[in-house]
Amino acid sequence: MPKSPSYGNRTMKIEPYGIEHIPDEERHGTPRRLFTLWFASNVTVGSYAVGYLAVSLFSLPLDYALIALLAANLVAGLLLGLASSMGPSFGYPQMIITRLSFGRKGAYLPASLQWISSIGWFTVNAVLGSFALNDLTGIGYIPSAAILLTAMVLIGLYGHNFIHQFEKLMAVVLGIFFVIATGIILSHMGQINAYVPASHPGSADFLPGMVLLAGAALSYLMSWGPYASDYSRYLNSGTPVRRSFINTFLGGVMASFWFEAIGALVAAYVYGSVPLASGVSITHSIYLVLGFLGGAGLVAVVLGTLSANALNIYTSALSSLVLDIKAKRWMAVVAGGIVGGFITMQVGGTFVSFYEGFLLLLDYWVTPWLAIILLDFFVFGRRSPSDVESAPRFGVNALLSYFVGLLASVPFISWGYSTLEFQGVISSSYLGGADISYYVALVVTSLLYFILQRRSLMRRHPAEGKAVRST
């Protein structure tokens, strides 16, 4: 007789599960919920800020900036959708699935990096949301941050079902509002067209600016990859891969590109018509362009912050538990909120450079990790929960490929934050300062892991190895 679910589809019940396997009786929901989740979590000021940087930081022509943003989002959406498709088969969070490739102890590395990344994103969104709440209420940056941080932690405490329901509501509310807002923004094409880009095709800073902008956009959406299965693992284990992929891909790409495009258009409006445009904050720019709806726009920014950070605080807790820390999920949520809250209070004044540096820094670890786990699932066909549970202490092939991929990418790095700066020899000598290290890491890691893993499979299971070789 099948067991009765203790959690099921209850929204107001605190989730009892952490990083353990989700049993069949607890599986529920449809892939459509992945569309609303990834749509709402990207209808945020974070993606808006990426587009804003196209003008405020890189001073690129709008048409070229939009091409770079679209291309980056399509690639990032592909990677995010593929990662999300793994959740129903395994029934585990994404970082537990990583044990399949990296091993039980080897997975400590990506889990630690993911905890740092998710706390970093938590901070990025909290800073922007706090600016917006302060612009709306005038109560000050610190009180605004305290209010938002408290709400974010409460959402994270309730967990999976509450988050999905919250994102469904936000997808509708924010979607409707920003359809109206987009119409208002497009009515200002006169001021937008007055923007004169300093960078243009043929100028020395054009290619580096395009590459850096594309890298920031790629990083923004792709960096959700280590979160992906956390929100699909409750789906029925027989859920078709294509349905999980399509809903995640469409939700993420549509929202992320839309809001990056809005950010670029609003920045062009500000830099084309507002005196001392560099002194206009990213969040205040929304207030300026929307006129009588400016206050509502700031409310939408605050709600979007909650949408994104619901995922950040929840996933950060799961990632920390992968390190075999003896704690309950709720305790990990509170701890992450405290750490993220402290950082939020410190970085507000230097946010733009922090944001750019953080986005690019994320790419360095995410792309080679994605290459490995996606090869194991889609090429080598390792899709059973038992594969995760029987993983060795260390996945030598994965760790070796990972580090070689990262080392190979170092000459292509161009990164800086505040007084810290590093520029690889190839980036500085041949690419004009453009950073393509994340693409290099993805390709090198993929090739090396495919070779090493195929050889290992052929030694252990000759028939399986031949099947892989024939593909």
C-alpha positions as CSV (number, residue, x, y, z in Angstrom):
1,M,0.0,0.0,0.0
2,P,1.5,3.4,-1.0
3,K,2.4,5.8,1.8
4,S,0.5,9.0,2.3
5,P,2.4,12.2,1.6
6,S,3.3,14.3,4.7
7,Y,4.1,17.4,2.6
8,G,2.5,16.9,-0.8
9,N,1.3,20.1,-2.4
10,R,0.6,22.0,0.8
11,T,1.7,25.6,0.5
12,M,1.5,26.8,4.1
13,K,3.2,23.9,5.6
14,I,7.0,24.3,6.3
15,E,8.8,21.9,4.0
16,P,10.1,18.9,6.0
17,Y,12.7,17.9,3.4
18,G,16.3,19.1,3.0
19,I,18.8,17.4,0.7
20,E,17.3,13.9,1.0
21,H,15.7,12.0,-1.9
22,I,12.0,13.0,-2.6
23,P,10.0,9.7,-2.4
24,D,7.3,8.9,-5.0
25,E,4.4,9.7,-2.7
26,E,5.7,13.3,-2.3
27,R,6.0,13.9,-6.0
28,H,3.6,16.5,-7.3
29,G,3.1,19.4,-9.7
30,T,3.5,19.9,-13.4
31,P,6.4,21.2,-15.6
32,R,4.3,24.4,-16.2
33,R,5.2,25.6,-12.7
34,L,8.9,25.8,-13.9
35,F,7.9,28.4,-16.4
36,T,6.3,30.7,-13.8
37,L,9.1,30.1,-11.4
38,W,11.9,31.0,-13.8
39,F,9.9,33.8,-15.3
40,A,9.2,35.5,-12.0
41,S,12.7,35.0,-10.6
42,N,14.1,36.9,-13.7
43,V,11.6,39.7,-13.8
44,T,13.9,41.5,-11.5
45,V,16.1,44.6,-11.0
46,G,19.1,42.3,-11.3
47,S,18.5,41.5,-15.0
48,Y,17.4,45.1,-15.5
49,A,20.8,46.2,-14.2
50,V,22.7,44.0,-16.7
51,G,20.9,45.8,-19.5
52,Y,21.5,49.2,-17.9
53,L,25.3,48.5,-17.9
54,A,25.2,48.3,-21.7
55,V,24.8,52.1,-21.7
56,S,26.0,53.4,-18.3
57,L,29.2,51.3,-18.2
58,F,30.0,50.2,-21.8
59,S,28.3,53.0,-23.7
60,L,27.4,50.6,-26.6
61,P,24.9,51.3,-29.4
62,L,21.5,50.0,-28.5
63,D,21.1,47.7,-31.5
64,Y,24.4,46.0,-30.9
65,A,23.8,45.7,-27.2
66,L,20.4,44.0,-27.8
67,I,22.0,41.5,-30.1
68,A,24.7,40.6,-27.5
69,L,22.1,40.3,-24.8
70,L,19.8,38.0,-26.9
71,A,22.6,35.7,-28.0
72,A,23.9,35.4,-24.4
73,N,20.4,34.6,-23.0
74,L,19.8,31.9,-25.6
75,V,23.0,30.1,-24.7
76,A,22.4,30.6,-20.9
77,G,18.8,29.5,-21.2
78,L,19.9,26.3,-23.0
79,L,22.3,25.4,-20.1
80,L,19.7,26.3,-17.4
81,G,17.0,24.2,-19.1
82,L,19.2,21.2,-19.4
83,A,20.2,21.4,-15.8
84,S,16.5,21.7,-14.7
85,S,15.7,18.6,-16.7
86,M,17.8,16.5,-14.3
87,G,15.6,17.1,-11.2
88,P,12.7,14.7,-11.8
89,S,14.9,11.7,-12.7
90,F,17.1,12.1,-9.6
91,G,14.7,13.6,-7.0
92,Y,17.7,15.3,-5.4
93,P,18.8,18.9,-5.2
94,Q,21.4,20.0,-7.9
95,M,24.4,20.0,-5.6
96,I,23.6,16.5,-4.3
97,I,23.3,15.3,-8.0
98,T,26.8,16.7,-8.4
99,R,28.1,13.8,-6.2
100,L,27.4,11.6,-9.2
101,S,30.3,13.2,-11.1
102,F,32.5,14.7,-8.4
103,G,32.1,12.2,-5.6
104,R,30.6,12.5,-2.1
105,K,33.6,14.5,-0.8
106,G,34.6,16.0,-4.2
107,A,31.2,17.6,-4.4
108,Y,32.2,19.8,-1.4
109,L,34.0,22.0,-3.9
110,P,31.1,23.0,-6.2
111,A,28.7,23.0,-3.2
112,S,31.0,25.6,-1.4
113,L,31.3,27.7,-4.5
114,Q,27.5,27.5,-5.0
115,W,26.9,28.6,-1.4
116,I,29.2,31.6,-2.0
117,S,27.5,32.4,-5.3
118,S,23.9,32.2,-4.0
119,I,24.8,34.3,-1.0
120,G,26.4,36.7,-3.4
121,W,23.3,36.9,-5.6
122,F,21.2,37.3,-2.5
123,T,23.3,40.3,-1.7
124,V,23.2,41.8,-5.2
125,N,19.4,41.6,-5.3
126,A,19.0,42.8,-1.7
127,V,21.2,45.9,-2.4
128,L,19.1,46.8,-5.4
129,G,15.8,46.1,-3.7
130,S,16.9,48.2,-0.7
131,F,17.7,51.1,-3.0
132,A,14.2,50.8,-4.5
133,L,12.4,50.6,-1.1
134,N,14.4,53.6,0.2
135,D,13.5,55.6,-3.0
136,L,9.9,54.6,-2.4
137,T,9.6,55.3,1.3
138,G,12.6,57.5,2.3
139,I,13.2,55.6,5.4
140,G,16.9,55.0,4.7
141,Y,19.0,52.3,3.1
142,I,19.6,50.3,6.3
143,P,16.0,50.1,7.5
144,S,14.9,49.2,3.9
145,A,17.4,46.4,3.8
146,A,16.3,45.1,7.2
147,I,12.7,44.9,6.1
148,L,13.5,43.1,2.9
149,L,16.0,40.7,4.5
150,T,13.4,39.6,7.1
151,A,10.8,38.9,4.4
152,M,13.3,36.9,2.3
153,V,14.2,34.7,5.2
154,L,10.6,34.0,6.0
155,I,9.9,32.9,2.4
156,G,13.0,30.6,2.5
157,L,11.9,29.1,5.8
158,Y,8.6,27.9,4.3
159,G,10.4,26.2,1.4
160,H,9.7,24.6,-1.9
161,N,5.8,24.7,-2.3
162,F,5.5,28.2,-0.8
163,I,8.2,29.5,-3.2
164,H,6.5,28.0,-6.3
165,Q,3.2,29.5,-5.3
166,F,4.8,32.9,-4.6
167,E,6.6,32.9,-7.9
168,K,3.3,32.0,-9.7
169,L,1.6,35.0,-8.2
170,M,4.6,37.3,-8.9
171,A,4.7,36.1,-12.6
172,V,1.2,37.4,-13.1
173,V,1.5,40.6,-11.1
174,L,5.0,41.6,-12.4
175,G,4.2,40.5,-15.9
176,I,1.1,42.6,-16.2
177,F,2.7,45.7,-14.7
178,F,5.8,45.5,-16.9
179,V,3.8,45.1,-20.1
180,I,2.3,48.4,-19.2
181,A,5.7,49.8,-18.2
182,T,7.2,48.7,-21.5
183,G,4.6,50.6,-23.4
184,I,5.4,53.8,-21.4
185,I,9.1,53.3,-22.0
186,L,8.7,52.9,-25.8
187,S,6.6,56.1,-25.8
188,H,9.9,58.0,-25.0
189,M,11.7,57.0,-28.1
190,G,12.6,60.6,-28.8
191,Q,14.7,60.9,-25.6
192,I,16.0,57.3,-26.1
193,N,17.2,58.1,-29.6
194,A,19.0,61.2,-28.3
195,Y,21.5,58.9,-26.6
196,V,24.9,59.0,-28.3
197,P,27.1,56.0,-27.6
198,A,30.8,56.6,-27.0
199,S,31.6,53.1,-28.3
200,H,30.9,52.0,-31.8
201,P,32.1,49.4,-34.3
202,G,35.7,50.1,-35.1
203,S,36.5,51.8,-31.8
204,A,39.1,50.1,-29.5
205,D,36.6,49.5,-26.7
206,F,33.7,48.2,-28.8
207,L,34.6,44.5,-29.0
208,P,35.7,44.2,-25.3
209,G,32.5,46.0,-24.3
210,M,30.3,43.7,-26.4
211,V,32.1,40.6,-25.0
212,L,31.9,41.8,-21.4
213,L,28.2,42.7,-21.8
214,A,27.4,39.3,-23.3
215,G,29.4,37.7,-20.5
216,A,27.4,39.5,-17.8
217,A,24.1,38.5,-19.4
218,L,25.3,34.9,-19.8
219,S,26.4,34.9,-16.2
220,Y,23.1,36.3,-14.9
221,L,20.9,33.6,-16.4
222,M,23.4,30.7,-16.5
223,S,24.3,31.2,-12.9
224,W,20.8,29.8,-12.0
225,G,22.1,26.4,-13.3
226,P,23.4,25.2,-9.9
227,Y,19.9,25.9,-8.5
228,A,17.9,24.3,-11.3
229,S,17.0,20.8,-9.9
230,D,16.2,22.2,-6.5
231,Y,12.8,23.4,-8.0
232,S,12.1,20.4,-10.3
233,R,13.0,17.5,-8.0
234,Y,9.4,17.2,-6.7
235,L,8.0,16.5,-10.2
236,N,7.1,12.9,-11.1
237,S,10.2,10.9,-12.0
238,G,8.6,10.0,-15.4
239,T,8.3,13.7,-16.4
240,P,9.6,14.0,-20.0
241,V,13.0,15.8,-20.2
242,R,11.7,18.0,-23.0
243,R,8.9,19.4,-20.9
244,S,11.1,20.4,-18.0
245,F,13.6,21.9,-20.5
246,I,11.1,23.9,-22.5
247,N,9.3,25.4,-19.6
248,T,12.5,26.4,-17.9
249,F,14.1,27.7,-21.1
250,L,11.2,29.8,-22.1
251,G,10.5,31.2,-18.6
252,G,14.1,32.2,-18.0
253,V,15.0,33.6,-21.4
254,M,11.8,35.5,-22.0
255,A,12.0,37.3,-18.6
256,S,15.8,37.8,-18.6
257,F,16.1,39.2,-22.1
258,W,13.0,41.3,-21.7
259,F,14.2,43.0,-18.6
260,E,17.8,43.5,-19.9
261,A,16.3,45.2,-22.9
262,I,14.2,47.4,-20.7
263,G,17.3,48.3,-18.7
264,A,19.2,49.3,-21.8
265,L,16.3,51.4,-23.1
266,V,15.9,53.2,-19.8
267,A,19.6,53.8,-19.6
268,A,19.5,55.3,-23.1
269,Y,16.6,57.5,-22.0
270,V,18.6,58.7,-18.9
271,Y,21.9,59.2,-20.8
272,G,20.1,60.9,-23.7
273,S,18.0,63.4,-21.8
274,V,19.0,63.7,-18.1
275,P,21.8,66.1,-17.0
276,L,24.4,64.5,-14.9
277,A,23.1,61.1,-15.9
278,S,25.9,59.2,-14.2
279,G,24.5,60.4,-10.8
280,V,21.2,58.7,-11.4
281,S,20.9,55.4,-9.5
282,I,19.8,52.3,-11.4
283,T,16.6,52.0,-9.4
284,H,15.8,55.7,-9.5
285,S,16.0,55.6,-13.3
286,I,12.8,53.5,-13.3
287,Y,11.1,56.2,-11.3
288,L,12.2,58.9,-13.8
289,V,11.0,57.1,-17.0
290,L,7.7,55.8,-15.7
291,G,6.4,59.2,-14.5
292,F,3.2,58.9,-12.6
293,L,3.7,55.1,-12.4
294,G,7.2,55.6,-11.0
295,G,6.1,54.7,-7.4
296,A,4.4,51.5,-8.7
297,G,7.6,50.7,-10.6
298,L,9.6,50.8,-7.4
299,V,7.1,48.5,-5.7
300,A,7.6,46.1,-8.7
301,V,11.3,46.3,-8.1
302,V,10.9,45.4,-4.5
303,L,8.6,42.4,-5.4
304,G,11.1,41.3,-8.0
305,T,13.8,41.3,-5.4
306,L,11.7,39.0,-3.2
307,S,11.1,36.7,-6.2
308,A,14.8,36.3,-7.0
309,N,16.0,36.1,-3.4
310,A,13.4,33.4,-2.5
311,L,15.5,31.1,-4.6
312,N,18.8,32.4,-3.4
313,I,18.1,31.9,0.3
314,Y,16.5,28.5,-0.3
315,T,19.3,27.1,-2.5
316,S,22.1,28.5,-0.3
317,A,20.7,26.5,2.6
318,L,20.6,23.3,0.5
319,S,24.1,23.9,-0.8
320,S,25.5,24.3,2.7
321,L,23.9,21.0,3.8
322,V,25.7,19.2,1.0
323,L,28.9,19.9,3.0
324,D,27.5,17.4,5.6
325,I,26.9,20.1,8.1
326,K,24.7,18.8,10.9
327,A,21.9,21.3,10.8
328,K,18.2,21.5,9.8
329,R,17.2,23.3,6.6
330,W,15.6,26.1,8.5
331,M,18.8,26.7,10.5
332,A,20.8,26.9,7.2
333,V,18.3,29.4,5.9
334,V,18.7,31.7,8.9
335,A,22.5,31.4,8.8
336,G,22.5,32.4,5.1
337,G,20.2,35.3,5.8
338,I,22.5,36.6,8.5
339,V,25.6,36.4,6.3
340,G,23.9,37.9,3.3
341,G,22.4,40.6,5.4
342,F,25.7,41.6,6.8
343,I,27.2,41.9,3.3
344,T,24.2,43.9,2.1
345,M,24.8,46.5,4.7
346,Q,28.4,46.9,3.6
347,V,28.4,47.1,-0.3
348,G,25.7,49.5,-1.2
349,G,27.9,52.5,-1.9
350,T,30.2,50.6,-4.3
351,F,27.6,48.5,-6.0
352,V,28.1,49.0,-9.7
353,S,31.7,47.8,-9.8
354,F,30.9,45.0,-7.3
355,Y,28.0,43.9,-9.5
356,E,30.1,43.7,-12.7
357,G,33.0,41.9,-11.0
358,F,30.7,39.5,-9.2
359,L,28.9,38.5,-12.4
360,L,32.1,37.7,-14.3
361,L,33.6,35.9,-11.3
362,L,30.6,33.6,-11.2
363,D,31.2,32.3,-14.7
364,Y,34.7,31.0,-13.9
365,W,33.4,28.1,-11.8
366,V,29.9,27.5,-13.2
367,T,30.7,26.8,-16.8
368,P,33.1,23.9,-16.3
369,W,30.9,22.4,-13.6
370,L,27.9,22.5,-16.0
371,A,29.9,20.8,-18.7
372,I,30.6,17.8,-16.5
373,I,27.2,17.2,-15.0
374,L,25.4,17.6,-18.3
375,L,27.7,15.2,-20.1
376,D,27.1,12.6,-17.4
377,F,23.3,13.0,-17.7
378,F,22.8,13.5,-21.4
379,V,25.7,11.7,-23.0
380,F,26.6,9.0,-20.6
381,G,23.0,8.3,-19.5
382,R,23.7,8.3,-15.7
383,R,20.2,9.2,-14.5
384,S,19.4,6.9,-11.6
385,P,19.2,8.1,-7.9
386,S,21.3,5.0,-7.1
387,D,24.1,6.4,-9.2
388,V,24.2,9.4,-6.8
389,E,23.9,7.2,-3.7
390,S,26.7,4.9,-4.7
391,A,29.1,7.6,-5.7
392,P,32.7,7.2,-4.6
393,R,34.4,9.7,-2.3
394,F,36.1,11.5,-5.1
395,G,35.3,11.6,-8.8
396,V,38.8,11.8,-10.2
397,N,37.8,12.3,-13.8
398,A,35.5,15.2,-13.0
399,L,37.9,16.9,-10.6
400,L,40.8,16.6,-13.0
401,S,38.8,17.9,-16.0
402,Y,37.4,20.7,-13.9
403,F,40.8,22.0,-12.8
404,V,42.4,21.6,-16.2
405,G,39.5,23.6,-17.7
406,L,39.9,26.4,-15.2
407,L,43.7,26.5,-15.7
408,A,43.3,26.6,-19.5
409,S,41.0,29.6,-19.2
410,V,43.3,31.7,-17.0
411,P,45.1,33.4,-20.0
412,F,41.7,34.6,-21.3
413,I,40.6,36.2,-18.0
414,S,40.0,39.9,-17.7
415,W,38.6,40.7,-14.3
416,G,38.6,43.6,-11.9
417,Y,36.9,44.9,-8.8
418,S,37.9,48.0,-6.9
419,T,41.7,47.9,-6.6
420,L,41.9,44.2,-7.5
421,E,42.5,43.3,-11.1
422,F,43.8,40.4,-13.2
423,Q,44.2,40.3,-16.9
424,G,45.4,37.2,-18.7
425,V,48.1,37.4,-21.4
426,I,45.8,36.4,-24.3
427,S,43.0,38.8,-23.2
428,S,45.4,41.7,-22.8
429,S,47.6,41.0,-25.9
430,Y,45.1,39.8,-28.5
431,L,41.5,40.5,-27.3
432,G,41.7,44.1,-26.3
433,G,40.8,43.2,-22.7
434,A,37.8,41.1,-23.6
435,D,37.1,38.1,-21.3
436,I,36.2,34.8,-23.0
437,S,37.7,32.6,-20.3
438,Y,34.3,31.0,-19.4
439,Y,33.8,29.7,-22.9
440,V,37.3,28.3,-23.0
441,A,36.7,26.5,-19.7
442,L,33.4,25.1,-21.0
443,V,35.0,23.6,-24.2
444,V,38.2,22.3,-22.6
445,T,36.4,20.7,-19.7
446,S,33.8,19.1,-22.0
447,L,36.4,17.5,-24.2
448,L,38.7,16.3,-21.5
449,Y,35.8,14.8,-19.4
450,F,34.3,13.1,-22.3
451,I,37.6,11.4,-23.1
452,L,38.4,10.4,-19.5
453,Q,34.9,9.2,-18.6
454,R,34.4,7.3,-21.8
455,R,37.6,5.4,-21.2
456,S,36.5,4.6,-17.6
457,L,33.1,3.4,-18.7
458,M,34.7,1.2,-21.4
459,R,37.0,-0.4,-18.8
460,R,34.1,-1.1,-16.4
461,H,31.3,-1.7,-18.8
462,P,32.6,-2.4,-22.3
463,A,29.1,-2.6,-23.9
464,E,28.1,0.7,-22.4
465,G,31.3,2.3,-23.5
466,K,30.8,1.2,-27.1
467,A,27.3,2.6,-27.0
468,V,28.6,6.0,-25.9
469,R,31.4,5.8,-28.6
470,S,28.8,5.1,-31.3
471,T,26.9,8.3,-30.4
